[in-house]
Amino acid sequence: MKFTKMHGAGNDYVYVNAFQEALPEDLPALSVAMSHRHFGIGADGLIVIHPSEVADARMQMFNADGSESEMCGNGIRCVAKYVYDHGICQNESLTIETGAGVLSLEVEVEAGKVERVRVDMGEPILEAAEIPTAFENSPVVNQSLEVDGQVFEVTCVSMGNPHCIIYVEQATDELVLGIGPKIENHPSFPARVNVEFIEINSPSEVRQRTWERGSGETWACGTGASAVCVAGVLTGKTERRILNHLLGGDLELEWDQETNHVFMTGPATEVYSGEWDLA
């Protein structure tokens, strides 16, 4: 089975073109095997690019632990690049079907290849039960959450998948690697949660580290960066347009006041292609 390794700001996935390739039945197990960084290809997960009846293509995403997720902001940029660069659909305006709905994307092309992609991430979900969280108040802004005897102020947003944003002086390993997984599996989050630890550089610039549900720390998280843009406005900490510095690169975010949609712009990179033995 042919595959392509791609990443968006260091958030890397294995991509399989289901327009052409025959897939095994157990995709969660395939994701676990291919994602393993010692015995597999090494990735944050698996993304399958399917034909769609309602869009130019459909993305199906699995985390490194085999769990299926609704959406990935960095992943969908790479899907758009793959769809354009590999001739599935060479329109500079694309639509991609996801588990969170159909999203619209604009590709920036240089020398016949997509370099950057602007994604309409849609409207943020702020109702506590719909994120989902067990908190009673909506929106969930500066809500106290106790973890390991420590109390954190959290703000929760869904961008098709759930996010818990915490503002800190310094996003240390102790927080990201130690507290991150405990919040991911906290009873307050019935579907688990992605956790963003955010340092504020200025009202228009932040730094993000992410503990990603089902994958551990990732070098970037596009839905998380979008949720951070929304959380910054809700908490009064940042403006509607921000530059977000992630471990793997920068993303530009805007929560448009007129449409209520969040827009994300960032790179998409193809690394290499190969073949995976299904036997």
Secondary structure, 3 states (H helix, E strand, C coil): CEEEEEEECCEEEEEEECCCCCCCCCHHHHHHHHHCCCCCCCCCEEEEEECCCCCCEEEEEEECCCCEECCCHHHHHHHHHHHHHCCCCCCCEEEEEECCEEEEEEEEEECCEEEEEEEEEECCECCHHHCCCCCCCCCCCCEEEEECCEEEEEEEEECCCEEEEEECCCCCHHHHHHHHHHHHCCCCCCCCCEEEEEEEEECCEEEEEEEECCCEEECCCHHHHHHHHHHHHHHCCCCCEEEEEECCEEEEEEECCCCCCEEEEEECEEEEEEECCCC
